[in-house]
Amino acid sequence: MTPALQQQYKFNVSEGAVVMSVIAGTGAAKAGVKQGDVIIGVNGQRITSSQDITSVLSSLRPGDTITLQLVRGTKHFSLKVTLGTAPSSH
């Protein structure tokens, strides 16, 4: 989250990782994560940047279930997401 993103998209939070896209068929898509959501927590751990997400997810495996704390517009909510494998770049 940068001040420019916060102003451009009128986010009401100043920290978090903005979801730039969601790939169809992934655990995130199936759970209801949408482009433009802001991830502010994973399993209760505060998320301030995309690097925080990478750090948290690096210790998890496909099939693990996580709880994302999200902001969408002015709504704060949580979603359970079952992790899959990273999409291949073929």
Secondary structure as a PSIPRED ss2 file (coil, helix, strand):
# PSIPRED VFORMAT (PSIPRED V4.0)

   1 M C   1.000  0.000  0.000
   2 T C   1.000  0.000  0.000
   3 P H   0.000  1.000  0.000
   4 A H   0.000  1.000  0.000
   5 L H   0.000  1.000  0.000
   6 Q H   0.000  1.000  0.000
   7 Q H   0.000  1.000  0.000
   8 Q H   0.000  1.000  0.000
   9 Y H   0.000  1.000  0.000
  10 K C   1.000  0.000  0.000
  11 F C   1.000  0.000  0.000
  12 N C   1.000  0.000  0.000
  13 V C   1.000  0.000  0.000
  14 S C   1.000  0.000  0.000
  15 E C   1.000  0.000  0.000
  16 G C   1.000  0.000  0.000
  17 A E   0.000  0.000  1.000
  18 V E   0.000  0.000  1.000
  19 V C   1.000  0.000  0.000
  20 M C   1.000  0.000  0.000
  21 S C   1.000  0.000  0.000
  22 V C   1.000  0.000  0.000
  23 I C   1.000  0.000  0.000
  24 A C   1.000  0.000  0.000
  25 G C   1.000  0.000  0.000
  26 T C   1.000  0.000  0.000
  27 G H   0.000  1.000  0.000
  28 A H   0.000  1.000  0.000
  29 A H   0.000  1.000  0.000
  30 K H   0.000  1.000  0.000
  31 A H   0.000  1.000  0.000
  32 G C   1.000  0.000  0.000
  33 V C   1.000  0.000  0.000
  34 K C   1.000  0.000  0.000
  35 Q C   1.000  0.000  0.000
  36 G C   1.000  0.000  0.000
  37 D C   1.000  0.000  0.000
  38 V E   0.000  0.000  1.000
  39 I E   0.000  0.000  1.000
  40 I E   0.000  0.000  1.000
  41 G E   0.000  0.000  1.000
  42 V E   0.000  0.000  1.000
  43 N C   1.000  0.000  0.000
  44 G C   1.000  0.000  0.000
  45 Q E   0.000  0.000  1.000
  46 R E   0.000  0.000  1.000
  47 I C   1.000  0.000  0.000
  48 T C   1.000  0.000  0.000
  49 S C   1.000  0.000  0.000
  50 S H   0.000  1.000  0.000
  51 Q H   0.000  1.000  0.000
  52 D H   0.000  1.000  0.000
  53 I H   0.000  1.000  0.000
  54 T H   0.000  1.000  0.000
  55 S H   0.000  1.000  0.000
  56 V H   0.000  1.000  0.000
  57 L H   0.000  1.000  0.000
  58 S C   1.000  0.000  0.000
  59 S C   1.000  0.000  0.000
  60 L C   1.000  0.000  0.000
  61 R C   1.000  0.000  0.000
  62 P C   1.000  0.000  0.000
  63 G C   1.000  0.000  0.000
  64 D C   1.000  0.000  0.000
  65 T E   0.000  0.000  1.000
  66 I E   0.000  0.000  1.000
  67 T E   0.000  0.000  1.000
  68 L E   0.000  0.000  1.000
  69 Q E   0.000  0.000  1.000
  70 L E   0.000  0.000  1.000
  71 V E   0.000  0.000  1.000
  72 R E   0.000  0.000  1.000
  73 G C   1.000  0.000  0.000
  74 T C   1.000  0.000  0.000
  75 K E   0.000  0.000  1.000
  76 H E   0.000  0.000  1.000
  77 F E   0.000  0.000  1.000
  78 S E   0.000  0.000  1.000
  79 L E   0.000  0.000  1.000
  80 K E   0.000  0.000  1.000
  81 V E   0.000  0.000  1.000
  82 T E   0.000  0.000  1.000
  83 L C   1.000  0.000  0.000
  84 G C   1.000  0.000  0.000
  85 T C   1.000  0.000  0.000
  86 A C   1.000  0.000  0.000
  87 P C   1.000  0.000  0.000
  88 S C   1.000  0.000  0.000
  89 S C   1.000  0.000  0.000
  90 H C   1.000  0.000  0.000
